[in-house]
Amino acid sequence: MSRDGDAGPKQCSTGCIESRRDVQVNALAELLTLPEGEKATRGLTDTPAEIAQQPDSWLSTFDLFQSKRTQIVEFLSLAGLDAPGSRPIVFLIGAGTSDYVGHSLTYLLRKRWHCEVLAVASTDLLTHMDDLIIPERRYLWIYFSRSGDTPEGVAVLEAARKNPDIHHLVISCNANGQMIRVADGPRMFGICLDEDVNDRGLAMTSSFSNMVIFGQCLAHAENLVPYEEVLLQLVRAGKNFLPHAADCAAALAKEAYTKACFVGSGPLRAVARESALKLLELTAGKTLTMSESVLGLRHGPVAALDQGTLFVCFLSGNRRTQQYERDLLEEIGKKRLVRSRIVVMGGEISGKDSFAEQYLTDSASAIGDDYRPAVDVMFGQLLGLFFSLRWNLRPDHPSPNGAISRVVQHVNIHH
């Protein structure tokens, strides 16, 4: 594999924001080079490094997939994905961030596999499994779980493995997790990603993007050659994007926003949802967040926007979809509903456009929306990191009262 509104747009040629003179130079690198003792004291041992490692780690995930491709293709065939006219219904299963992995992949997998693909939270399956399964229909359930130990995921897998109409593919980052250990029976297959992406920090970052990359590989399992070039573009885009996104996030963290709203369309709506969760988790709820689809925001949620709100739009590369997004951004600007609108996009912004105050680009306009989540989500992760520091929290352990933990615990399973 070869690895090489009121103001006009404010963007420099490399994709960074030039409207702020106090922006730190390569703010993420500054955190990475702190003395180890200071990192430990400030809770910065894991999270910055796990965000920074992502583009390189995607190559390792691709290599892992390549090494197991024959087994994976055989399993998908057994599940019925090569049976025209009678392909299974595919459920993409996870909880929280792992659920958003599935949401970021549904559009791509549906297009590539030509069958029904649905992201279904394990938290919903645990309480309503009988209602969500159509009797006598074939299913392929693909589970995403960093730890493989979430109570809901383990319980769902244990219950559903008894159904002869369901094949189960488990994708995890923890070789010792219960879900990986269980996935060795009939109609089951388990794959563990590299230990390096089994994030130690509380918030899932590289585990999220690497499970997304693995899912994209699944979409191209029959022939990885076309996807290999896409992946190399993603890696280049990610490396270019990281320092500029970090500088932008560090500058925004100084402005004491009390709210943030993230919007996106199609697979980028999953990025909006995950970004909102990252900022909420890493600030222990001190920054209130919300996410919506671009067209859905007007139907009520727009009432929550105010001058303390940071508004982030993950702009589609699809021209028709983008027109709706620009309309929303312009409306918000004309009504002065928020203090600042940030657009995250592929490619460059035209000089005549001014539908947001700031633009952040990855210079990867050729990458379709289906493949962008792994790159774009890093901005949401970085906002969470720098806002966490702004609230004097420890990003590796941002929940002082223990409201959230790295792995959800104390869930009673009722039969």
Helices and strands as residue ranges (DSSP letters): H 27-32, H 36-42, H 47-52, H 54-78, E 89-94, H 97-113, E 117-121, H 122-132, E 139-145, H 151-160, E 166-172, H 178-182, E 188-192, G 195-197, H 206-219, H 225-253, E 259-264, H 267-282, E 288-293, G 301-304, E 309-314, H 319-334, E 340-345, E 358-361, G 369-371, H 373-390
